[in-house]
């Protein structure tokens, strides 16, 4: 591998219907300020990862605006504003409460540098 760090990571997920609520949490690493890494759902910024410093990870959680979701394929993208900054995102948890209001489905994805 090389020492170049990706400027963004994208994860795709599919919805069969628009749920009542979608929340996701992700651990950010190497985040030094509150506007360093933007979080987009389907190309629209919904927030930024919380800073935790160079050494510590910090969990950031987001309630996804339902009007940003669509039936079918959706994407969540993390974009680093600083070129060649060392950073990363760790375990990514998505909680989806369906229209019936039953227990939320929790989807866990592992984000890694080998993935796009």
C-alpha positions as CSV (number, residue, x, y, z in Angstrom):
1,X,0.0,0.0,0.0
2,X,0.9,3.6,-0.3
3,X,0.6,6.5,2.2
4,X,-2.0,8.4,0.2
5,X,-5.4,8.5,1.9
6,X,-8.7,8.5,0.1
7,X,-10.5,11.8,0.1
8,X,-13.9,10.0,0.4
9,X,-15.6,6.7,1.2
10,X,-19.0,5.8,0.0
11,X,-21.4,3.0,1.2
12,X,-24.5,2.0,-0.7
13,X,-27.6,0.5,0.8
14,X,-31.0,-0.5,-0.6
15,X,-34.4,0.3,0.7
16,X,-37.6,-1.6,-0.2
17,X,-39.7,1.2,1.2
18,X,-39.1,4.6,2.9
19,X,-39.0,3.7,6.6
20,X,-40.3,5.8,9.6
21,X,-36.8,6.6,10.8
22,X,-33.2,6.0,9.7
23,X,-30.3,6.7,12.0
24,X,-26.7,5.8,11.5
25,X,-23.6,6.0,13.7
26,X,-20.0,5.8,12.6
27,X,-16.6,6.0,14.4
28,X,-14.3,8.7,13.0
29,X,-10.6,8.6,13.4
30,X,-8.1,11.5,12.9
31,X,-10.9,14.1,12.8
32,X,-9.5,17.4,14.1
33,X,-12.2,19.9,13.5
34,X,-16.0,20.0,13.1
35,X,-16.0,20.7,9.4
36,X,-13.2,18.4,8.3
37,X,-15.3,15.4,7.1
38,X,-18.7,16.0,5.6
39,X,-21.5,13.4,5.5
40,X,-23.7,13.2,2.5
41,X,-26.8,11.1,1.9
42,X,-27.5,10.7,-1.8
43,X,-25.2,13.7,-2.5
44,X,-26.7,16.1,0.0
45,X,-24.7,17.1,3.1
46,X,-26.6,16.2,6.3
47,X,-23.8,17.0,8.8
48,X,-20.1,16.5,9.7
49,X,-18.2,13.9,11.8
50,X,-17.4,15.0,15.3
51,X,-13.7,15.8,16.0
52,X,-11.9,13.3,18.2
53,X,-8.2,14.3,17.5
54,X,-5.5,12.3,15.9
55,X,-5.4,9.4,18.3
56,X,-8.9,8.9,19.6
57,X,-11.9,7.7,17.7
58,X,-15.3,9.4,18.3
59,X,-18.8,8.2,17.4
60,X,-21.0,10.5,15.3
61,X,-24.7,9.8,14.9
62,X,-27.1,11.2,12.3
63,X,-30.9,11.1,11.9
64,X,-31.3,10.9,8.1
65,X,-34.0,13.3,6.7
66,X,-36.5,11.0,5.1
67,X,-36.9,13.3,2.1
68,X,-33.2,12.5,1.3
69,X,-34.0,8.8,0.9
70,X,-35.5,6.9,-2.0
71,X,-36.8,3.4,-2.7
72,X,-33.9,1.4,-4.2
73,X,-30.3,2.4,-4.0
74,X,-29.0,5.0,-1.6
75,X,-25.5,6.2,-0.7
76,X,-23.8,7.6,2.3
77,X,-20.5,9.4,1.5
78,X,-17.9,10.7,3.9
79,X,-15.6,13.4,2.3
80,X,-12.4,14.7,3.8
81,X,-11.7,18.4,3.1
82,X,-7.9,18.2,3.6
83,X,-5.8,16.7,0.9
84,X,-3.7,13.7,2.1
85,X,-5.0,13.9,5.6
86,X,-4.7,10.7,7.7
87,X,-8.3,9.8,8.7
88,X,-10.7,7.0,8.6
89,X,-14.1,5.7,9.5
90,X,-14.7,2.5,11.5
91,X,-17.7,0.4,12.3
92,X,-20.7,1.8,10.7
93,X,-24.2,1.0,12.2
94,X,-27.5,1.7,10.5
95,X,-30.8,1.5,12.4
96,X,-33.9,1.4,10.3
97,X,-37.4,1.5,11.9
98,X,-39.9,0.2,9.4
99,X,-43.4,1.5,8.8
100,X,-44.9,-1.1,11.0
101,X,-42.9,0.3,13.9
102,X,-41.4,-3.0,15.0
103,X,-37.9,-3.3,16.4
104,X,-35.4,-1.5,14.3
105,X,-33.3,-3.5,11.9
106,X,-29.6,-2.9,12.5
107,X,-27.2,-3.2,9.6
108,X,-23.5,-3.2,10.5
109,X,-21.0,-2.5,7.8
110,X,-17.2,-2.4,8.2
111,X,-15.6,0.5,6.4
112,X,-12.0,-0.2,5.3
113,X,-9.4,1.4,3.0
114,X,-9.7,-1.6,0.6
115,X,-13.3,-0.7,-0.1
116,X,-14.6,2.1,-2.4
